[in-house]
Amino acid sequence: MTTKPTWTQEALEQTPWAKEFKKEAPVSYATAIRYALETKLEVIIDNTTETGEPQWVIRVLGDPSFWMDAVPTKAAAVQLSREMGWKIV
């Protein structure tokens, strides 16, 4: 089992995930950073067509309407979640 990265806010904001999130959803960026800094962030990965095309969404367990990211494959969603230290439930 891998251990969760210990992020400082400064280090987190330098990740490719954070930079892309800020570019794509600047209004939700502060919320995403707050969630990503949680030591035990739990996420759900599911398939959706909400945007009109199929994609795999990483949702916050306690706030499932909030997407941490959306990627084309389940494998990519799992990989990103692991890299970021988010626990998939």
Phi and psi restraints in degrees (range 20) as a CNS / XPLOR table:
assign (resid 1 and name C) (resid 2 and name N)
       (resid 2 and name CA) (resid 2 and name C) 1.0 -83.8 20.0 2
assign (resid 2 and name N) (resid 2 and name CA)
       (resid 2 and name C) (resid 3 and name N) 1.0 154.4 20.0 2
assign (resid 2 and name C) (resid 3 and name N)
       (resid 3 and name CA) (resid 3 and name C) 1.0 -96.7 20.0 2
assign (resid 3 and name N) (resid 3 and name CA)
       (resid 3 and name C) (resid 4 and name N) 1.0 152.1 20.0 2
assign (resid 3 and name C) (resid 4 and name N)
       (resid 4 and name CA) (resid 4 and name C) 1.0 -69.7 20.0 2
assign (resid 4 and name N) (resid 4 and name CA)
       (resid 4 and name C) (resid 5 and name N) 1.0 134.3 20.0 2
assign (resid 4 and name C) (resid 5 and name N)
       (resid 5 and name CA) (resid 5 and name C) 1.0 -62.0 20.0 2
assign (resid 5 and name N) (resid 5 and name CA)
       (resid 5 and name C) (resid 6 and name N) 1.0 143.1 20.0 2
assign (resid 5 and name C) (resid 6 and name N)
       (resid 6 and name CA) (resid 6 and name C) 1.0 -95.8 20.0 2
assign (resid 6 and name N) (resid 6 and name CA)
       (resid 6 and name C) (resid 7 and name N) 1.0 103.2 20.0 2
assign (resid 6 and name C) (resid 7 and name N)
       (resid 7 and name CA) (resid 7 and name C) 1.0 -90.8 20.0 2
assign (resid 7 and name N) (resid 7 and name CA)
       (resid 7 and name C) (resid 8 and name N) 1.0 136.8 20.0 2
assign (resid 7 and name C) (resid 8 and name N)
       (resid 8 and name CA) (resid 8 and name C) 1.0 -91.8 20.0 2
assign (resid 8 and name N) (resid 8 and name CA)
       (resid 8 and name C) (resid 9 and name N) 1.0 160.1 20.0 2
assign (resid 8 and name C) (resid 9 and name N)
       (resid 9 and name CA) (resid 9 and name C) 1.0 -60.4 20.0 2
assign (resid 9 and name N) (resid 9 and name CA)
       (resid 9 and name C) (resid 10 and name N) 1.0 -39.3 20.0 2
assign (resid 9 and name C) (resid 10 and name N)
       (resid 10 and name CA) (resid 10 and name C) 1.0 -63.3 20.0 2
assign (resid 10 and name N) (resid 10 and name CA)
       (resid 10 and name C) (resid 11 and name N) 1.0 -44.2 20.0 2
assign (resid 10 and name C) (resid 11 and name N)
       (resid 11 and name CA) (resid 11 and name C) 1.0 -67.0 20.0 2
assign (resid 11 and name N) (resid 11 and name CA)
       (resid 11 and name C) (resid 12 and name N) 1.0 -41.8 20.0 2
assign (resid 11 and name C) (resid 12 and name N)
       (resid 12 and name CA) (resid 12 and name C) 1.0 -60.0 20.0 2
assign (resid 12 and name N) (resid 12 and name CA)
       (resid 12 and name C) (resid 13 and name N) 1.0 -43.0 20.0 2
assign (resid 12 and name C) (resid 13 and name N)
       (resid 13 and name CA) (resid 13 and name C) 1.0 -66.8 20.0 2
assign (resid 13 and name N) (resid 13 and name CA)
       (resid 13 and name C) (resid 14 and name N) 1.0 -14.2 20.0 2
assign (resid 13 and name C) (resid 14 and name N)
       (resid 14 and name CA) (resid 14 and name C) 1.0 -92.4 20.0 2
assign (resid 14 and name N) (resid 14 and name CA)
       (resid 14 and name C) (resid 15 and name N) 1.0 -5.2 20.0 2
assign (resid 14 and name C) (resid 15 and name N)
       (resid 15 and name CA) (resid 15 and name C) 1.0 -72.3 20.0 2
assign (resid 15 and name N) (resid 15 and name CA)
       (resid 15 and name C) (resid 16 and name N) 1.0 152.2 20.0 2
assign (resid 15 and name C) (resid 16 and name N)
       (resid 16 and name CA) (resid 16 and name C) 1.0 -57.4 20.0 2
assign (resid 16 and name N) (resid 16 and name CA)
       (resid 16 and name C) (resid 17 and name N) 1.0 -35.6 20.0 2
assign (resid 16 and name C) (resid 17 and name N)
       (resid 17 and name CA) (resid 17 and name C) 1.0 -60.1 20.0 2
assign (resid 17 and name N) (resid 17 and name CA)
       (resid 17 and name C) (resid 18 and name N) 1.0 -50.0 20.0 2
assign (resid 17 and name C) (resid 18 and name N)
       (resid 18 and name CA) (resid 18 and name C) 1.0 -65.2 20.0 2
assign (resid 18 and name N) (resid 18 and name CA)
       (resid 18 and name C) (resid 19 and name N) 1.0 -40.9 20.0 2
assign (resid 18 and name C) (resid 19 and name N)
       (resid 19 and name CA) (resid 19 and name C) 1.0 -63.0 20.0 2
assign (resid 19 and name N) (resid 19 and name CA)
       (resid 19 and name C) (resid 20 and name N) 1.0 -42.0 20.0 2
assign (resid 19 and name C) (resid 20 and name N)
       (resid 20 and name CA) (resid 20 and name C) 1.0 -67.6 20.0 2
assign (resid 20 and name N) (resid 20 and name CA)
       (resid 20 and name C) (resid 21 and name N) 1.0 -41.9 20.0 2
assign (resid 20 and name C) (resid 21 and name N)
       (resid 21 and name CA) (resid 21 and name C) 1.0 -60.6 20.0 2
assign (resid 21 and name N) (resid 21 and name CA)
       (resid 21 and name C) (resid 22 and name N) 1.0 -44.9 20.0 2
assign (resid 21 and name C) (resid 22 and name N)
       (resid 22 and name CA) (resid 22 and name C) 1.0 -61.1 20.0 2
assign (resid 22 and name N) (resid 22 and name CA)
       (resid 22 and name C) (resid 23 and name N) 1.0 -38.7 20.0 2
assign (resid 22 and name C) (resid 23 and name N)
       (resid 23 and name CA) (resid 23 and name C) 1.0 -69.9 20.0 2
assign (resid 23 and name N) (resid 23 and name CA)
       (resid 23 and name C) (resid 24 and name N) 1.0 -42.9 20.0 2
assign (resid 23 and name C) (resid 24 and name N)
       (resid 24 and name CA) (resid 24 and name C) 1.0 -83.1 20.0 2
assign (resid 24 and name N) (resid 24 and name CA)
       (resid 24 and name C) (resid 25 and name N) 1.0 -31.5 20.0 2
assign (resid 24 and name C) (resid 25 and name N)
       (resid 25 and name CA) (resid 25 and name C) 1.0 -143.1 20.0 2
assign (resid 25 and name N) (resid 25 and name CA)
       (resid 25 and name C) (resid 26 and name N) 1.0 65.5 20.0 2
assign (resid 25 and name C) (resid 26 and name N)
       (resid 26 and name CA) (resid 26 and name C) 1.0 -59.5 20.0 2
assign (resid 26 and name N) (resid 26 and name CA)
       (resid 26 and name C) (resid 27 and name N) 1.0 -30.2 20.0 2
assign (resid 26 and name C) (resid 27 and name N)
       (resid 27 and name CA) (resid 27 and name C) 1.0 -67.1 20.0 2
assign (resid 27 and name N) (resid 27 and name CA)
       (resid 27 and name C) (resid 28 and name N) 1.0 -34.1 20.0 2
assign (resid 27 and name C) (resid 28 and name N)
       (resid 28 and name CA) (resid 28 and name C) 1.0 -95.3 20.0 2
assign (resid 28 and name N) (resid 28 and name CA)
       (resid 28 and name C) (resid 29 and name N) 1.0 1.3 20.0 2
assign (resid 28 and name C) (resid 29 and name N)
       (resid 29 and name CA) (resid 29 and name C) 1.0 -58.5 20.0 2
assign (resid 29 and name N) (resid 29 and name CA)
       (resid 29 and name C) (resid 30 and name N) 1.0 -48.3 20.0 2
assign (resid 29 and name C) (resid 30 and name N)
       (resid 30 and name CA) (resid 30 and name C) 1.0 -60.9 20.0 2
assign (resid 30 and name N) (resid 30 and name CA)
       (resid 30 and name C) (resid 31 and name N) 1.0 -39.4 20.0 2
assign (resid 30 and name C) (resid 31 and name N)
       (resid 31 and name CA) (resid 31 and name C) 1.0 -65.2 20.0 2
assign (resid 31 and name N) (resid 31 and name CA)
       (resid 31 and name C) (resid 32 and name N) 1.0 -43.3 20.0 2
assign (resid 31 and name C) (resid 32 and name N)
       (resid 32 and name CA) (resid 32 and name C) 1.0 -62.1 20.0 2
assign (resid 32 and name N) (resid 32 and name CA)
       (resid 32 and name C) (resid 33 and name N) 1.0 -42.7 20.0 2
assign (resid 32 and name C) (resid 33 and name N)
       (resid 33 and name CA) (resid 33 and name C) 1.0 -63.5 20.0 2
assign (resid 33 and name N) (resid 33 and name CA)
       (resid 33 and name C) (resid 34 and name N) 1.0 -43.1 20.0 2
assign (resid 33 and name C) (resid 34 and name N)
       (resid 34 and name CA) (resid 34 and name C) 1.0 -59.0 20.0 2
assign (resid 34 and name N) (resid 34 and name CA)
       (resid 34 and name C) (resid 35 and name N) 1.0 -47.3 20.0 2
assign (resid 34 and name C) (resid 35 and name N)
       (resid 35 and name CA) (resid 35 and name C) 1.0 -61.7 20.0 2
assign (resid 35 and name N) (resid 35 and name CA)
       (resid 35 and name C) (resid 36 and name N) 1.0 -45.4 20.0 2
assign (resid 35 and name C) (resid 36 and name N)
       (resid 36 and name CA) (resid 36 and name C) 1.0 -64.0 20.0 2
assign (resid 36 and name N) (resid 36 and name CA)
       (resid 36 and name C) (resid 37 and name N) 1.0 -25.3 20.0 2
assign (resid 36 and name C) (resid 37 and name N)
       (resid 37 and name CA) (resid 37 and name C) 1.0 -81.8 20.0 2
assign (resid 37 and name N) (resid 37 and name CA)
       (resid 37 and name C) (resid 38 and name N) 1.0 -10.7 20.0 2
assign (resid 37 and name C) (resid 38 and name N)
       (resid 38 and name CA) (resid 38 and name C) 1.0 -62.9 20.0 2
assign (resid 38 and name N) (resid 38 and name CA)
       (resid 38 and name C) (resid 39 and name N) 1.0 136.8 20.0 2
assign (resid 38 and name C) (resid 39 and name N)
       (resid 39 and name CA) (resid 39 and name C) 1.0 -71.2 20.0 2
assign (resid 39 and name N) (resid 39 and name CA)
       (resid 39 and name C) (resid 40 and name N) 1.0 -24.8 20.0 2
assign (resid 39 and name C) (resid 40 and name N)
       (resid 40 and name CA) (resid 40 and name C) 1.0 -128.5 20.0 2
assign (resid 40 and name N) (resid 40 and name CA)
       (resid 40 and name C) (resid 41 and name N) 1.0 47.1 20.0 2
assign (resid 40 and name C) (resid 41 and name N)
       (resid 41 and name CA) (resid 41 and name C) 1.0 -63.8 20.0 2
assign (resid 41 and name N) (resid 41 and name CA)
       (resid 41 and name C) (resid 42 and name N) 1.0 125.0 20.0 2
assign (resid 41 and name C) (resid 42 and name N)
       (resid 42 and name CA) (resid 42 and name C) 1.0 -108.0 20.0 2
assign (resid 42 and name N) (resid 42 and name CA)
       (resid 42 and name C) (resid 43 and name N) 1.0 133.5 20.0 2
assign (resid 42 and name C) (resid 43 and name N)
       (resid 43 and name CA) (resid 43 and name C) 1.0 -126.8 20.0 2
assign (resid 43 and name N) (resid 43 and name CA)
       (resid 43 and name C) (resid 44 and name N) 1.0 158.6 20.0 2
assign (resid 43 and name C) (resid 44 and name N)
       (resid 44 and name CA) (resid 44 and name C) 1.0 -115.0 20.0 2
assign (resid 44 and name N) (resid 44 and name CA)
       (resid 44 and name C) (resid 45 and name N) 1.0 137.6 20.0 2
assign (resid 44 and name C) (resid 45 and name N)
       (resid 45 and name CA) (resid 45 and name C) 1.0 -112.6 20.0 2
assign (resid 45 and name N) (resid 45 and name CA)
       (resid 45 and name C) (resid 46 and name N) 1.0 123.8 20.0 2
assign (resid 45 and name C) (resid 46 and name N)
       (resid 46 and name CA) (resid 46 and name C) 1.0 -145.4 20.0 2
assign (resid 46 and name N) (resid 46 and name CA)
       (resid 46 and name C) (resid 47 and name N) 1.0 163.8 20.0 2
assign (resid 46 and name C) (resid 47 and name N)
       (resid 47 and name CA) (resid 47 and name C) 1.0 -92.8 20.0 2
assign (resid 47 and name N) (resid 47 and name CA)
       (resid 47 and name C) (resid 48 and name N) 1.0 138.3 20.0 2
assign (resid 47 and name C) (resid 48 and name N)
       (resid 48 and name CA) (resid 48 and name C) 1.0 -146.3 20.0 2
assign (resid 48 and name N) (resid 48 and name CA)
       (resid 48 and name C) (resid 49 and name N) 1.0 159.0 20.0 2
assign (resid 48 and name C) (resid 49 and name N)
       (resid 49 and name CA) (resid 49 and name C) 1.0 -124.0 20.0 2
assign (resid 49 and name N) (resid 49 and name CA)
       (resid 49 and name C) (resid 50 and name N) 1.0 24.2 20.0 2
assign (resid 49 and name C) (resid 50 and name N)
       (resid 50 and name CA) (resid 50 and name C) 1.0 -55.7 20.0 2
assign (resid 50 and name N) (resid 50 and name CA)
       (resid 50 and name C) (resid 51 and name N) 1.0 -31.1 20.0 2
assign (resid 50 and name C) (resid 51 and name N)
       (resid 51 and name CA) (resid 51 and name C) 1.0 -92.7 20.0 2
assign (resid 51 and name N) (resid 51 and name CA)
       (resid 51 and name C) (resid 52 and name N) 1.0 3.2 20.0 2
assign (resid 51 and name C) (resid 52 and name N)
       (resid 52 and name CA) (resid 52 and name C) 1.0 101.5 20.0 2
assign (resid 52 and name N) (resid 52 and name CA)
       (resid 52 and name C) (resid 53 and name N) 1.0 -11.8 20.0 2
assign (resid 52 and name C) (resid 53 and name N)
       (resid 53 and name CA) (resid 53 and name C) 1.0 -135.5 20.0 2
assign (resid 53 and name N) (resid 53 and name CA)
       (resid 53 and name C) (resid 54 and name N) 1.0 150.1 20.0 2
assign (resid 53 and name C) (resid 54 and name N)
       (resid 54 and name CA) (resid 54 and name C) 1.0 -67.4 20.0 2
assign (resid 54 and name N) (resid 54 and name CA)
       (resid 54 and name C) (resid 55 and name N) 1.0 136.9 20.0 2
assign (resid 54 and name C) (resid 55 and name N)
       (resid 55 and name CA) (resid 55 and name C) 1.0 -157.1 20.0 2
assign (resid 55 and name N) (resid 55 and name CA)
       (resid 55 and name C) (resid 56 and name N) 1.0 162.7 20.0 2
assign (resid 55 and name C) (resid 56 and name N)
       (resid 56 and name CA) (resid 56 and name C) 1.0 -103.2 20.0 2
assign (resid 56 and name N) (resid 56 and name CA)
       (resid 56 and name C) (resid 57 and name N) 1.0 125.9 20.0 2
assign (resid 56 and name C) (resid 57 and name N)
       (resid 57 and name CA) (resid 57 and name C) 1.0 -110.5 20.0 2
assign (resid 57 and name N) (resid 57 and name CA)
       (resid 57 and name C) (resid 58 and name N) 1.0 137.0 20.0 2
assign (resid 57 and name C) (resid 58 and name N)
       (resid 58 and name CA) (resid 58 and name C) 1.0 -101.2 20.0 2
assign (resid 58 and name N) (resid 58 and name CA)
       (resid 58 and name C) (resid 59 and name N) 1.0 111.5 20.0 2
assign (resid 58 and name C) (resid 59 and name N)
       (resid 59 and name CA) (resid 59 and name C) 1.0 -109.5 20.0 2
assign (resid 59 and name N) (resid 59 and name CA)
       (resid 59 and name C) (resid 60 and name N) 1.0 148.8 20.0 2
assign (resid 59 and name C) (resid 60 and name N)
       (resid 60 and name CA) (resid 60 and name C) 1.0 -74.6 20.0 2
assign (resid 60 and name N) (resid 60 and name CA)
       (resid 60 and name C) (resid 61 and name N) 1.0 127.9 20.0 2
assign (resid 60 and name C) (resid 61 and name N)
       (resid 61 and name CA) (resid 61 and name C) 1.0 -56.3 20.0 2
assign (resid 61 and name N) (resid 61 and name CA)
       (resid 61 and name C) (resid 62 and name N) 1.0 -46.3 20.0 2
assign (resid 61 and name C) (resid 62 and name N)
       (resid 62 and name CA) (resid 62 and name C) 1.0 -78.0 20.0 2
assign (resid 62 and name N) (resid 62 and name CA)
       (resid 62 and name C) (resid 63 and name N) 1.0 -8.1 20.0 2
assign (resid 62 and name C) (resid 63 and name N)
       (resid 63 and name CA) (resid 63 and name C) 1.0 -148.5 20.0 2
assign (resid 63 and name N) (resid 63 and name CA)
       (resid 63 and name C) (resid 64 and name N) 1.0 68.5 20.0 2
assign (resid 63 and name C) (resid 64 and name N)
       (resid 64 and name CA) (resid 64 and name C) 1.0 -61.9 20.0 2
assign (resid 64 and name N) (resid 64 and name CA)
       (resid 64 and name C) (resid 65 and name N) 1.0 -13.2 20.0 2
assign (resid 64 and name C) (resid 65 and name N)
       (resid 65 and name CA) (resid 65 and name C) 1.0 -78.3 20.0 2
assign (resid 65 and name N) (resid 65 and name CA)
       (resid 65 and name C) (resid 66 and name N) 1.0 -11.7 20.0 2
assign (resid 65 and name C) (resid 66 and name N)
       (resid 66 and name CA) (resid 66 and name C) 1.0 -94.6 20.0 2
assign (resid 66 and name N) (resid 66 and name CA)
       (resid 66 and name C) (resid 67 and name N) 1.0 120.9 20.0 2
assign (resid 66 and name C) (resid 67 and name N)
       (resid 67 and name CA) (resid 67 and name C) 1.0 -94.9 20.0 2
assign (resid 67 and name N) (resid 67 and name CA)
       (resid 67 and name C) (resid 68 and name N) 1.0 123.7 20.0 2
assign (resid 67 and name C) (resid 68 and name N)
       (resid 68 and name CA) (resid 68 and name C) 1.0 -78.0 20.0 2
assign (resid 68 and name N) (resid 68 and name CA)
       (resid 68 and name C) (resid 69 and name N) 1.0 -29.2 20.0 2
assign (resid 68 and name C) (resid 69 and name N)
       (resid 69 and name CA) (resid 69 and name C) 1.0 -172.8 20.0 2
assign (resid 69 and name N) (resid 69 and name CA)
       (resid 69 and name C) (resid 70 and name N) 1.0 165.4 20.0 2
assign (resid 69 and name C) (resid 70 and name N)
       (resid 70 and name CA) (resid 70 and name C) 1.0 -137.9 20.0 2
assign (resid 70 and name N) (resid 70 and name CA)
       (resid 70 and name C) (resid 71 and name N) 1.0 129.1 20.0 2
assign (resid 70 and name C) (resid 71 and name N)
       (resid 71 and name CA) (resid 71 and name C) 1.0 -133.8 20.0 2
assign (resid 71 and name N) (resid 71 and name CA)
       (resid 71 and name C) (resid 72 and name N) 1.0 164.7 20.0 2
assign (resid 71 and name C) (resid 72 and name N)
       (resid 72 and name CA) (resid 72 and name C) 1.0 -74.1 20.0 2
assign (resid 72 and name N) (resid 72 and name CA)
       (resid 72 and name C) (resid 73 and name N) 1.0 -22.4 20.0 2
assign (resid 72 and name C) (resid 73 and name N)
       (resid 73 and name CA) (resid 73 and name C) 1.0 -132.3 20.0 2
assign (resid 73 and name N) (resid 73 and name CA)
       (resid 73 and name C) (resid 74 and name N) 1.0 155.7 20.0 2
assign (resid 73 and name C) (resid 74 and name N)
       (resid 74 and name CA) (resid 74 and name C) 1.0 -64.0 20.0 2
assign (resid 74 and name N) (resid 74 and name CA)
       (resid 74 and name C) (resid 75 and name N) 1.0 -39.3 20.0 2
assign (resid 74 and name C) (resid 75 and name N)
       (resid 75 and name CA) (resid 75 and name C) 1.0 -59.2 20.0 2
assign (resid 75 and name N) (resid 75 and name CA)
       (resid 75 and name C) (resid 76 and name N) 1.0 -40.5 20.0 2
assign (resid 75 and name C) (resid 76 and name N)
       (resid 76 and name CA) (resid 76 and name C) 1.0 -66.2 20.0 2
assign (resid 76 and name N) (resid 76 and name CA)
       (resid 76 and name C) (resid 77 and name N) 1.0 -37.8 20.0 2
assign (resid 76 and name C) (resid 77 and name N)
       (resid 77 and name CA) (resid 77 and name C) 1.0 -65.7 20.0 2
assign (resid 77 and name N) (resid 77 and name CA)
       (resid 77 and name C) (resid 78 and name N) 1.0 -43.0 20.0 2
assign (resid 77 and name C) (resid 78 and name N)
       (resid 78 and name CA) (resid 78 and name C) 1.0 -64.5 20.0 2
assign (resid 78 and name N) (resid 78 and name CA)
       (resid 78 and name C) (resid 79 and name N) 1.0 -44.7 20.0 2
assign (resid 78 and name C) (resid 79 and name N)
       (resid 79 and name CA) (resid 79 and name C) 1.0 -61.5 20.0 2
assign (resid 79 and name N) (resid 79 and name CA)
       (resid 79 and name C) (resid 80 and name N) 1.0 -46.6 20.0 2
assign (resid 79 and name C) (resid 80 and name N)
       (resid 80 and name CA) (resid 80 and name C) 1.0 -61.6 20.0 2
assign (resid 80 and name N) (resid 80 and name CA)
       (resid 80 and name C) (resid 81 and name N) 1.0 -44.8 20.0 2
assign (resid 80 and name C) (resid 81 and name N)
       (resid 81 and name CA) (resid 81 and name C) 1.0 -59.3 20.0 2
assign (resid 81 and name N) (resid 81 and name CA)
       (resid 81 and name C) (resid 82 and name N) 1.0 -42.7 20.0 2
assign (resid 81 and name C) (resid 82 and name N)
       (resid 82 and name CA) (resid 82 and name C) 1.0 -66.0 20.0 2
assign (resid 82 and name N) (resid 82 and name CA)
       (resid 82 and name C) (resid 83 and name N) 1.0 -44.0 20.0 2
assign (resid 82 and name C) (resid 83 and name N)
       (resid 83 and name CA) (resid 83 and name C) 1.0 -60.0 20.0 2
assign (resid 83 and name N) (resid 83 and name CA)
       (resid 83 and name C) (resid 84 and name N) 1.0 -37.7 20.0 2
assign (resid 83 and name C) (resid 84 and name N)
       (resid 84 and name CA) (resid 84 and name C) 1.0 -84.9 20.0 2
assign (resid 84 and name N) (resid 84 and name CA)
       (resid 84 and name C) (resid 85 and name N) 1.0 -12.7 20.0 2
assign (resid 84 and name C) (resid 85 and name N)
       (resid 85 and name CA) (resid 85 and name C) 1.0 85.5 20.0 2
assign (resid 85 and name N) (resid 85 and name CA)
       (resid 85 and name C) (resid 86 and name N) 1.0 20.6 20.0 2
assign (resid 85 and name C) (resid 86 and name N)
       (resid 86 and name CA) (resid 86 and name C) 1.0 -87.1 20.0 2
assign (resid 86 and name N) (resid 86 and name CA)
       (resid 86 and name C) (resid 87 and name N) 1.0 133.2 20.0 2
assign (resid 86 and name C) (resid 87 and name N)
       (resid 87 and name CA) (resid 87 and name C) 1.0 -84.2 20.0 2
assign (resid 87 and name N) (resid 87 and name CA)
       (resid 87 and name C) (resid 88 and name N) 1.0 122.7 20.0 2
assign (resid 87 and name C) (resid 88 and name N)
       (resid 88 and name CA) (resid 88 and name C) 1.0 -85.1 20.0 2
assign (resid 88 and name N) (resid 88 and name CA)
       (resid 88 and name C) (resid 89 and name N) 1.0 126.0 20.0 2
